[in-house]
Amino acid sequence: MNHDQDHSEMVVQYALNALPPSEVAGVQARLAACEDCRKEMEALRPLVASFVAWPTDVLRPSVALWDRLAERIGAPTGPAPEPSAAAQPEWQEPGPGISCKVLATDTERNRVTLVVRLAPGTDYPPHRHAGVEELHLLDGELKVDDKTLYPGDYLRSEPGTVDHRVWSETGCTCVLLTSVRDVLL
């Protein structure tokens, strides 16, 4: 990862409150010293603020769950933590280069909220949307058919529409709200 990607990732994690507590002061100092980092943080504020407007029964976890999730996302890699009594979402690999973590499931509306990561050079399978799909790109670049998305971009796809090709040359991370009944083509 290059220097710019390191700073972008740091700013995204800070904006999402996903940094370990031990790194917050260092990031705050870096933001104070780096104009590009501050500009990126300001660009992320509307996206992060928009999370508040999402339906509470779909995405907004309890404070305790949010704290645990922020710790897990920001935790350094290494040995897996000891399992706790409360079930925590786990990263799954539904296909090569594709990782996802389920944040919330709305069984009444057949919707799911996920964090999805595509490794560099990864294609997501073509699919038909069974319901509204909302994608918020957090980092990297993502191409959906003829559109290129950048960090902070939002894409809404209507029911019945098809994504023929979804891929990332750089790798990316997004928050995805979608139907559990999408059909892979």
Long-range contacts (C-beta under 8 A, 24 or more apart in sequence): 7-34, 7-36, 7-37, 7-40, 8-40, 8-139, 8-151, 9-139, 10-37, 11-37, 11-40, 11-41, 11-44, 12-44, 12-138, 12-139, 12-151, 12-173, 13-73, 13-74, 14-41, 15-41, 15-44, 15-45, 15-47, 15-48, 16-48, 16-70, 16-73, 16-138, 17-66, 17-70, 18-70, 18-73, 18-74, 19-70, 19-74, 20-71, 20-74, 20-75, 20-76, 23-74, 40-151, 43-151, 43-152, 44-151, 44-152, 46-152, 47-136, 47-152, 47-154, 50-136, 54-177, 55-106, 57-106, 58-104, 58-106, 58-109, 58-111, 58-113, 58-177, 59-103, 59-104, 59-113, 59-177, 61-103, 61-104, 69-103, 73-115, 95-124, 95-125, 96-122, 97-121, 97-122, 98-122, 98-124, 100-176, 103-175, 105-180, 110-179, 110-180, 110-181, 111-177, 111-178, 111-179, 111-180, 112-177, 112-178, 112-179, 112-180, 113-175, 113-176, 113-177, 114-175, 114-176, 114-178, 115-173, 115-174, 115-175, 115-176, 116-173, 116-174, 116-175, 116-176, 117-171, 117-172, 117-173, 118-142, 118-167, 118-168, 118-171, 118-172, 119-168, 119-171, 120-168, 120-169, 120-170, 120-171, 121-167, 121-168, 121-169, 121-171, 122-167, 122-168, 122-171, 123-165, 123-166, 123-167, 124-163, 124-166, 124-167, 125-184, 125-185, 126-162, 126-163, 126-164, 126-165, 126-166, 126-184, 126-185, 127-162, 127-163, 127-182, 127-183, 127-184, 127-185, 128-160, 128-161, 128-162, 128-182, 128-183, 128-185, 129-157, 129-158, 129-159, 129-160, 129-161, 129-162, 129-163, 129-178, 129-179, 129-182, 130-159, 130-179, 130-180, 130-181, 130-182, 130-183, 131-159, 131-178, 131-179, 131-181, 131-182, 132-156, 132-157, 132-158, 132-159, 132-177, 132-179, 133-157, 133-176, 133-177, 133-178, 133-179, 133-182, 134-176, 134-177, 134-178, 135-174, 135-175, 135-176, 135-177, 136-174, 136-175, 136-176, 137-172, 137-173, 137-174, 138-172, 138-173, 138-174, 138-175, 139-172, 139-173, 140-168, 140-170, 140-171, 140-172, 140-173, 141-168, 141-169, 141-170, 141-172, 142-166, 142-167, 142-168, 142-172, 142-174, 143-167, 143-168, 143-169
